[in-house]
């Protein structure tokens, strides 16, 4: 009797388990998956490029004469005006040279006058007068040269700018050509950034290539610079090591926020015409390749590789692998397998896009 009871209980348990599994499978079979299609539209993407910021004029200020540094008239980081005195090298020797040159010029002038009188009296020839005139011109040239050397001891700013670090101190013995400081004109800034060859070709053959392209600048603190830059020049050669070519954008810098040597990122907006767009959440990745699940007319799922041309917030721009007529699984891609038959519910692409946090045009 006990064996019959045990056998009956086992059969009932098996029946209940089979019934539950059947209901579960039936429920899974009837689960509906949301599907949508790619949408084609005009939009734009913003690409960023690491950049180096340079002053429009950045020069080294060097001593043009040898001597002791007598006085420094400006301080590090100070804004100086064109013609403002910056350094003074002890001028004693050059002042003496100037006085000597002036004295010799005076002697040459007197000799020229005497020779002229002798020529008027037919005492000397015209050649003698010509030699006296040449000596006088040479003496005047020596005066001009001495004045120039003396002027080199008084170093003035060649343009408005900001002075950098001082490399010498008062009393230093300077050699000719020794570096004193650097001077930067920060009224405008040149920002250099490297562009890959493929993107350069897209840029150079675009229909608006002759139009000055506006770009933005993201500073090192991740805040946008408050001025718009213009791409003005492209270097003549590619870097063979990197495959990049340097672009240069010019930014006005009225508030003197930017300084020579800073870094940042150039933000360039690139228009895309008739771009094929899909939500990022509809894709999955296998070994660095992107895939989607395409649903055919019989509601059978097929795994398909796609190629991404650009990325935006929540979106991918597909360059190969899909068309507008394809239907792709939007949600639940981890719950399906290749060649599985499903039930689907179509959601229009526009409705899908409106539900995402987008910044497209």
C-alpha positions as CSV (number, residue, x, y, z in Angstrom):
1,X,0.0,0.0,0.0
2,X,2.8,2.3,0.8
3,X,4.5,1.7,-2.5
4,X,1.3,2.5,-4.4
5,X,0.9,5.8,-2.5
6,X,4.6,6.8,-3.1
7,X,4.2,6.0,-6.9
8,X,1.0,8.0,-7.1
9,X,2.7,11.0,-5.4
10,X,5.7,10.9,-7.8
11,X,3.4,10.8,-10.8
12,X,1.5,13.8,-9.5
13,X,4.7,15.8,-8.8
14,X,6.0,15.0,-12.3
15,X,2.7,16.2,-13.8
16,X,2.7,19.4,-11.9
17,X,6.4,20.2,-12.8
18,X,5.7,19.5,-16.5
19,X,2.6,21.7,-16.4
20,X,4.6,24.6,-14.9
21,X,7.4,24.3,-17.4
22,X,4.9,24.2,-20.2
23,X,3.2,27.4,-19.0
24,X,6.6,29.1,-18.6
25,X,7.6,28.1,-22.2
26,X,4.3,29.3,-23.4
27,X,4.7,32.6,-21.6
28,X,8.2,33.1,-23.1
29,X,6.9,32.3,-26.6
30,X,4.2,34.9,-26.3
31,X,6.5,37.7,-24.9
32,X,6.6,40.6,-27.3
33,X,9.8,42.4,-28.2
34,X,9.8,46.1,-29.2
35,X,11.3,46.6,-32.6
36,X,12.0,49.8,-34.6
37,X,13.8,50.8,-37.8
38,X,16.8,53.1,-38.5
39,X,15.9,56.6,-39.4
40,X,17.6,58.8,-42.0
41,X,18.0,62.5,-41.2
42,X,20.3,65.5,-41.3
43,X,22.2,66.0,-38.1
44,X,25.6,67.0,-36.8
45,X,28.2,65.7,-34.4
46,X,30.8,67.5,-32.3
47,X,34.3,66.1,-32.4
48,X,37.1,67.1,-30.0
49,X,40.8,67.4,-30.7
50,X,43.6,67.8,-28.2
51,X,45.2,71.2,-28.8
52,X,48.1,73.4,-27.8
53,X,47.6,77.1,-27.3
54,X,50.2,79.6,-28.4
55,X,50.4,83.4,-28.3
56,X,50.0,85.1,-31.6
57,X,53.5,86.6,-30.9
58,X,55.9,85.0,-28.5
59,X,59.5,86.1,-28.5
60,X,62.7,85.7,-26.5
61,X,64.1,89.0,-25.2
62,X,67.9,88.8,-25.3
63,X,70.8,91.1,-24.5
64,X,72.2,92.7,-27.6
65,X,75.4,93.9,-25.9
66,X,77.8,92.5,-23.3
67,X,77.8,94.2,-19.9
68,X,76.4,94.4,-16.4
69,X,72.6,94.4,-16.0
70,X,72.1,97.8,-14.3
71,X,68.4,97.8,-13.8
72,X,65.2,95.8,-14.3
73,X,62.2,98.0,-14.8
74,X,59.4,95.4,-15.0
75,X,58.3,92.3,-13.0
76,X,57.4,88.8,-14.0
77,X,53.9,88.5,-15.3
78,X,53.5,92.2,-15.8
79,X,51.7,93.6,-18.8
80,X,54.0,96.0,-20.7
81,X,53.2,98.5,-23.5
82,X,55.1,98.8,-26.7
83,X,58.2,101.0,-26.2
84,X,58.2,100.6,-22.4
85,X,61.6,100.3,-20.9
86,X,62.3,96.7,-19.6
87,X,66.1,96.4,-19.0
88,X,69.1,98.7,-18.8
89,X,72.6,97.4,-19.3
90,X,75.4,99.5,-17.8
91,X,76.1,102.0,-20.7
92,X,79.5,103.6,-19.6
93,X,81.7,101.9,-22.2
94,X,79.2,102.6,-25.0
95,X,78.8,106.2,-24.0
96,X,82.6,106.6,-24.2
97,X,82.6,105.0,-27.6
98,X,80.0,107.4,-28.8
99,X,81.9,110.5,-27.5
100,X,85.1,109.2,-29.2
101,X,83.2,108.6,-32.5
102,X,81.8,112.1,-32.3
103,X,85.2,113.7,-31.7
104,X,86.7,111.8,-34.7
105,X,83.8,112.9,-36.8
106,X,84.5,116.5,-35.8
107,X,88.2,116.1,-36.8
108,X,87.2,114.7,-40.1
109,X,84.8,117.6,-40.7
110,X,87.6,120.1,-40.1
111,X,90.0,118.2,-42.4
112,X,87.3,118.2,-45.1
113,X,86.8,122.0,-44.7
114,X,90.6,122.6,-44.9
115,X,90.9,120.4,-48.0
116,X,88.1,122.4,-49.7
117,X,90.0,125.6,-49.0
118,X,93.2,124.2,-50.4
119,X,91.3,122.9,-53.5
120,X,89.9,126.4,-54.0
121,X,93.5,127.7,-54.0
122,X,94.6,125.0,-56.4
123,X,97.0,123.7,-53.8
124,X,95.5,120.1,-53.8
125,X,93.8,118.0,-56.4
126,X,90.1,116.9,-56.4
127,X,91.2,113.4,-55.4
128,X,92.4,114.8,-52.1
129,X,89.0,116.4,-51.5
130,X,87.3,113.1,-52.3
131,X,89.5,111.3,-49.8
132,X,88.7,113.9,-47.1
133,X,85.0,113.5,-47.9
134,X,85.2,109.7,-47.6
135,X,87.0,110.1,-44.2
136,X,84.2,112.4,-43.0
137,X,81.5,110.0,-44.1
138,X,83.2,107.1,-42.4
139,X,83.5,109.1,-39.2
140,X,79.8,109.9,-39.3
141,X,79.0,106.1,-39.8
142,X,81.1,105.3,-36.7
143,X,78.9,107.8,-34.8
144,X,75.8,106.1,-36.0
145,X,77.2,102.7,-35.0
146,X,78.2,103.9,-31.6
147,X,74.7,105.4,-31.1
148,X,73.2,102.1,-32.1
149,X,75.3,100.1,-29.6
150,X,74.4,102.6,-26.9
151,X,70.7,102.2,-27.7
152,X,71.0,98.4,-27.3
153,X,71.8,98.9,-23.6
154,X,68.3,100.2,-23.1
155,X,66.0,97.3,-23.9
156,X,62.3,98.3,-24.7
157,X,59.2,96.2,-25.4
158,X,58.7,95.7,-29.1
159,X,55.0,95.2,-28.7
160,X,52.2,95.1,-26.0
161,X,52.4,91.9,-24.1
162,X,52.9,89.9,-20.9
163,X,56.4,89.3,-19.6
164,X,57.4,85.9,-18.5
165,X,60.0,84.5,-16.0
166,X,63.1,86.5,-15.4
167,X,66.3,84.5,-16.3
168,X,68.7,87.1,-14.8
169,X,68.9,89.5,-11.9
170,X,70.2,93.0,-11.5
171,X,74.0,93.0,-11.4
172,X,74.4,90.0,-13.6
173,X,77.2,90.0,-16.1
174,X,75.5,89.5,-19.5
175,X,77.0,88.0,-22.6
176,X,75.9,89.1,-26.0
177,X,72.7,87.2,-26.9
178,X,72.0,86.0,-23.4
179,X,68.3,85.3,-22.6
180,X,66.6,87.8,-20.3
181,X,62.9,86.8,-20.5
182,X,60.2,86.1,-23.0
183,X,57.3,88.3,-24.1
184,X,53.9,87.2,-25.2
185,X,51.2,89.1,-27.2
186,X,48.0,87.4,-26.0
187,X,45.6,89.7,-27.8
188,X,44.9,86.7,-30.1
189,X,45.8,83.1,-29.6
190,X,46.8,80.4,-32.1
191,X,45.4,77.0,-31.2
192,X,47.0,74.0,-33.0
193,X,45.3,70.6,-33.2
194,X,46.0,67.5,-35.2
195,X,43.4,66.0,-37.6
196,X,43.5,62.4,-39.0
197,X,44.0,62.0,-42.7
198,X,40.5,60.7,-43.4
199,X,38.9,63.7,-41.6
200,X,41.2,66.1,-43.3
201,X,40.1,64.7,-46.7
202,X,36.4,65.1,-45.7
203,X,37.1,68.7,-44.7
204,X,39.1,69.7,-47.7
205,X,36.6,68.3,-50.3
206,X,33.5,69.6,-48.6
207,X,31.3,72.1,-50.4
208,X,32.0,74.8,-47.8
209,X,35.7,74.4,-47.7
210,X,36.3,78.0,-48.7
211,X,34.2,79.3,-45.8
212,X,36.0,80.1,-42.6
213,X,34.9,77.3,-40.2
214,X,34.1,78.3,-36.6
215,X,35.2,76.1,-33.7
216,X,35.0,76.2,-30.0
217,X,37.6,75.6,-27.3
218,X,37.2,73.5,-24.2
219,X,39.7,74.7,-21.6
220,X,41.7,72.4,-19.2
221,X,39.0,72.9,-16.5
222,X,36.4,71.4,-18.8
223,X,34.7,74.8,-19.2
224,X,34.1,76.3,-22.7
225,X,36.1,79.4,-23.7
226,X,33.8,82.4,-24.1
227,X,35.1,83.2,-27.6
228,X,34.6,81.5,-31.0
229,X,37.7,80.6,-33.1
230,X,38.2,80.5,-36.8
231,X,40.2,77.7,-38.6
232,X,42.6,79.8,-40.7
233,X,45.5,77.6,-41.9
234,X,46.5,73.9,-42.4
235,X,50.1,72.8,-42.4
236,X,51.6,71.6,-45.6
237,X,52.7,68.1,-44.6
238,X,51.4,65.1,-42.8
239,X,53.2,63.7,-39.8
240,X,54.3,60.2,-41.1
241,X,54.5,58.8,-37.6
242,X,50.9,59.7,-36.6
243,X,49.2,60.1,-40.0
244,X,47.8,63.5,-38.8
245,X,48.1,67.0,-40.1
246,X,48.0,70.2,-38.0
247,X,45.2,72.7,-38.2
248,X,45.5,76.2,-36.7
249,X,42.5,78.2,-35.3
250,X,42.7,81.8,-34.2
251,X,40.8,82.9,-31.1
252,X,40.3,86.5,-29.8
253,X,41.4,86.8,-26.2
254,X,40.0,90.2,-25.0
255,X,39.9,89.2,-21.3
256,X,43.5,87.7,-21.4
257,X,42.2,84.4,-20.1
258,X,44.3,82.3,-22.3
259,X,48.1,82.3,-22.1
260,X,51.0,80.8,-24.1
261,X,51.6,77.1,-23.4
262,X,48.1,76.1,-22.2
263,X,46.3,73.0,-23.4
264,X,42.7,72.4,-24.3
265,X,40.4,70.7,-26.7
266,X,39.1,72.1,-30.0
267,X,35.4,71.4,-30.5
268,X,34.4,71.2,-34.2
269,X,30.8,70.7,-35.3
270,X,30.6,68.5,-38.4
271,X,27.3,68.3,-40.3
272,X,26.0,64.9,-41.5
273,X,23.5,64.8,-44.4
274,X,21.1,61.8,-44.6
275,X,22.7,60.0,-41.7
276,X,21.3,56.6,-40.8
277,X,20.7,56.7,-37.1
278,X,19.9,53.9,-34.5
279,X,19.7,53.9,-30.7
280,X,22.8,52.7,-29.0
281,X,20.8,50.4,-26.7
282,X,19.8,48.4,-29.8
283,X,23.4,47.3,-30.3
284,X,25.7,44.8,-28.7
285,X,29.4,44.2,-29.0
286,X,31.4,41.0,-29.7
287,X,35.2,41.2,-30.0
288,X,35.2,45.0,-30.7
289,X,32.6,44.5,-33.4
290,X,29.1,46.0,-33.3
291,X,25.9,43.9,-34.0
292,X,22.1,44.2,-34.0
293,X,19.3,41.7,-34.1
294,X,17.4,42.1,-37.3
295,X,13.8,40.7,-37.5
296,X,12.8,39.4,-40.9
297,X,9.3,39.1,-42.4
298,X,8.7,35.8,-40.6
299,X,9.6,37.4,-37.2
300,X,12.8,35.3,-37.1
301,X,15.8,37.0,-35.4
302,X,19.1,37.3,-37.4
303,X,22.3,38.7,-35.9
304,X,24.0,41.2,-38.2
305,X,27.2,43.2,-38.0
306,X,27.1,46.9,-38.5
307,X,29.7,49.6,-39.0
308,X,29.6,52.8,-37.0
309,X,30.6,56.1,-38.6
310,X,30.0,58.5,-35.7
311,X,28.7,58.5,-32.1
312,X,26.3,60.9,-30.4
313,X,24.5,61.0,-27.2
314,X,22.5,57.7,-27.1
315,X,22.8,57.3,-30.8
316,X,25.0,55.7,-33.5
317,X,25.4,56.7,-37.1
318,X,25.5,53.5,-39.2
319,X,27.6,53.6,-42.4
320,X,27.1,49.9,-43.4
321,X,25.0,47.0,-42.4
322,X,21.5,48.4,-42.2
323,X,18.8,50.2,-44.3
324,X,15.8,52.2,-43.4
325,X,13.6,49.2,-44.2
326,X,15.2,46.9,-41.7
327,X,13.5,46.1,-38.4
328,X,15.8,45.8,-35.3
329,X,15.1,44.7,-31.8
330,X,15.1,47.8,-29.5
331,X,14.7,46.2,-26.0
332,X,15.6,42.8,-24.6
333,X,18.5,42.0,-26.9
334,X,20.0,39.8,-24.1
335,X,16.8,37.6,-24.1
336,X,16.9,36.4,-27.7
337,X,19.2,34.2,-29.8
338,X,20.1,34.0,-33.4
339,X,17.4,32.3,-35.6
340,X,14.8,32.5,-32.8
341,X,11.2,33.3,-33.8
342,X,9.6,36.0,-31.7
343,X,6.5,38.1,-31.4
344,X,7.2,41.8,-32.0
345,X,5.6,45.2,-31.6
346,X,6.8,48.0,-33.9
347,X,7.6,51.4,-32.5
348,X,8.2,54.2,-35.0
349,X,11.7,55.6,-35.2
350,X,10.5,59.2,-34.4
351,X,8.8,58.0,-31.3
352,X,12.0,56.2,-30.2
353,X,14.1,59.3,-30.8
354,X,11.7,61.5,-28.9
355,X,12.0,59.3,-25.8
356,X,15.8,59.6,-25.7
357,X,17.9,62.4,-24.3
358,X,19.0,63.8,-27.7
359,X,20.8,66.8,-29.0
360,X,20.4,66.4,-32.8
361,X,19.2,68.8,-35.4
